[in-house]
Amino acid sequence: MMLRKYFSGYYKDQRQGDPLNLNAVIRALRESIVDPEISDETWQGMEENVKRLESHTRYRINGVDKPELKIVEDELYGRYLHGEAHRWRHQVVSRHGVDSALWSMTHNRANRVQSVELLVRVKIENGLLRFED
């Protein structure tokens, strides 16, 4: 469930979403990492990749393509986080592919967050992350 914090609110009414979303983390890192080897284009590419993955990743469930954000809202939030009965009833009727898509989406999102975490760890170890008190 913690992964939802990194991805909540993207593209919904064009708002930025949760202040802890992955692009906000990347922008904060951009301000904090002192490494001349990371170009502006690389930073912009990181942000664009997060947006692209969020808006273009689709899963085929019961013959219908569903965007990742819809699976997050329906399955992760509605079914697991809020326990909405109608979401559970829907899942029982149309079980084919829902849990597989949910697992795949969660796994992919965890990998995205872990990639950023690895970047932070490496920059800290090499003294390239600026801390302010």
Beta strands, then each sheet from edge to edge (+ up, - down):
strand 1: 58-61
strand 2: 64-67
sheet 1: 1+ 2-
end
